[in-house]
Amino acid sequence: MNRKRRALRRSKTLGHDSESQTATRLSRLARFMRKLKAPFTREFWLDRFEPSDDEILVDNRVLCYSYLEVGLIETIAS
């Protein structure tokens, strides 16, 4: 569901001409302004910091333990 919600937020709906039923394209300036305004929108930051459902190779607990172990080894070695 997270992927589906994220995909729906990312897809931009294009306006259609009511008479010819063709999609209207944005100008280069409009596309540039949309990219420029993106960091100031809520959706941009939701996508950036939303936890993903992807596979995680190293868990936070394993990562903390490994740093602790390396620190101890370096301390004893010095």
Secondary structure, DSSP 8 states (H G I E B T S, - for coil): -HHHHHHHHHS----B-TTT--B----HHHHHHHHHHGGGSHHHHHHHHS---S--SS-HHHHHHHHHHHHHHHHHH-
